[in-house]
């Protein structure tokens, strides 16, 4: 049960990331979230939307795994590992903050999933 709650929270985070990147990237809220100048936000809006789409796919995979219930163990595992890897890459290439916002929650959910919590 704890694992499923954590997985749902990770999915919700990625739906929020998708919203920020696909819809709100060049708005004051989006610029504040990613510390962007208006010029950079405008210039990179299409790239951010593409990135947001990938975050939506991660959320969809986690939601699919939750929907499958007990038989979704492998699906949940796969998508949580994808989130952890994406978070590690983002922390190494963009901002260390991504390690705590993206990778850590997914890693905790993965531990809970394997522990049977």
C-alpha positions as CSV (number, residue, x, y, z in Angstrom):
1,X,0.0,0.0,0.0
2,X,2.8,2.5,0.9
3,X,4.5,1.7,-2.4
4,X,1.4,2.4,-4.4
5,X,0.9,5.7,-2.6
6,X,4.5,6.7,-3.4
7,X,4.1,5.6,-7.0
8,X,1.0,7.7,-7.3
9,X,2.9,10.7,-5.9
10,X,5.7,10.2,-8.4
11,X,3.1,10.0,-11.2
12,X,1.5,13.2,-9.9
13,X,4.8,14.9,-9.9
14,X,5.4,13.9,-13.5
15,X,2.0,15.1,-14.5
16,X,2.9,18.4,-12.9
17,X,6.3,18.5,-14.6
18,X,4.4,17.8,-17.9
19,X,2.1,20.7,-17.2
20,X,5.0,23.1,-16.4
21,X,6.9,22.1,-19.5
22,X,4.1,21.8,-22.0
23,X,1.7,24.6,-20.9
24,X,3.3,26.9,-18.4
25,X,7.0,27.0,-19.6
26,X,6.9,30.7,-20.7
27,X,4.5,31.9,-18.1
28,X,5.7,33.6,-14.9
29,X,5.0,30.3,-12.9
30,X,7.0,28.2,-15.4
31,X,9.9,30.7,-15.6
32,X,10.0,30.8,-11.8
33,X,10.0,27.0,-11.4
34,X,12.9,26.6,-13.8
35,X,14.6,30.0,-13.2
36,X,14.3,31.1,-16.8
37,X,14.6,34.4,-18.4
38,X,11.6,35.4,-20.6
39,X,13.9,35.3,-23.7
40,X,15.2,31.8,-23.0
41,X,11.7,30.5,-22.1
42,X,10.4,31.7,-25.5
43,X,13.3,30.3,-27.4
44,X,13.2,26.9,-25.8
45,X,9.4,26.5,-25.5
46,X,9.2,23.7,-28.2
47,X,12.1,21.8,-26.6
48,X,10.4,22.0,-23.2
49,X,7.1,20.8,-24.6
50,X,9.0,17.7,-26.0
51,X,10.5,17.1,-22.6
52,X,7.1,17.5,-21.0
53,X,5.7,14.9,-23.3
54,X,8.2,12.4,-22.0
55,X,7.3,13.2,-18.4
56,X,3.7,12.5,-19.4
57,X,4.7,9.1,-20.7
58,X,6.5,8.3,-17.4
59,X,3.3,9.3,-15.5
60,X,1.2,7.2,-17.8
61,X,3.4,4.2,-17.3
62,X,3.2,4.5,-13.5
63,X,-0.5,4.9,-13.6
64,X,-0.8,1.9,-15.9
65,X,1.2,-0.1,-13.4
66,X,-1.0,1.0,-10.6
67,X,-4.1,0.1,-12.6
68,X,-2.7,-3.4,-13.2
69,X,-2.6,-3.9,-9.5
70,X,-0.5,-7.0,-8.3
71,X,0.2,-8.0,-11.9
72,X,1.7,-4.5,-12.6
73,X,4.9,-5.1,-10.5
74,X,7.2,-5.3,-13.6
75,X,5.6,-2.2,-15.2
76,X,5.9,-0.2,-12.0
77,X,9.5,-1.3,-11.6
78,X,10.4,-0.4,-15.2
79,X,8.9,3.1,-15.0
80,X,10.3,3.8,-11.6
81,X,13.8,2.8,-12.9
82,X,13.3,5.1,-15.9
83,X,12.4,8.0,-13.5
84,X,15.4,7.4,-11.3
85,X,17.7,7.3,-14.4
86,X,16.2,10.4,-15.8
87,X,16.6,12.1,-12.4
88,X,20.2,11.1,-12.1
89,X,21.0,12.3,-15.6
90,X,19.2,15.6,-14.9
91,X,21.1,16.0,-11.7
92,X,24.4,15.4,-13.5
93,X,23.6,17.7,-16.5
94,X,21.2,20.4,-15.4
95,X,20.8,20.8,-11.6
96,X,21.6,18.8,-8.5
97,X,18.1,19.8,-7.3
98,X,16.6,17.3,-9.8
99,X,18.2,14.5,-7.7
100,X,15.9,15.3,-4.8
101,X,12.8,16.4,-6.8
102,X,12.7,13.5,-9.3
103,X,15.2,10.7,-8.5
104,X,14.8,10.4,-4.8
105,X,11.0,10.0,-4.6
106,X,11.1,7.4,-7.4
107,X,14.0,5.6,-5.6
108,X,11.9,5.6,-2.4
109,X,8.9,4.2,-4.2
110,X,11.1,1.5,-5.8
111,X,12.5,0.5,-2.4
112,X,8.9,0.3,-1.0
113,X,7.8,-1.7,-4.0
114,X,10.6,-4.3,-3.6
115,X,10.1,-4.4,0.2
116,X,6.4,-5.2,-0.3
117,X,5.2,-2.2,1.7
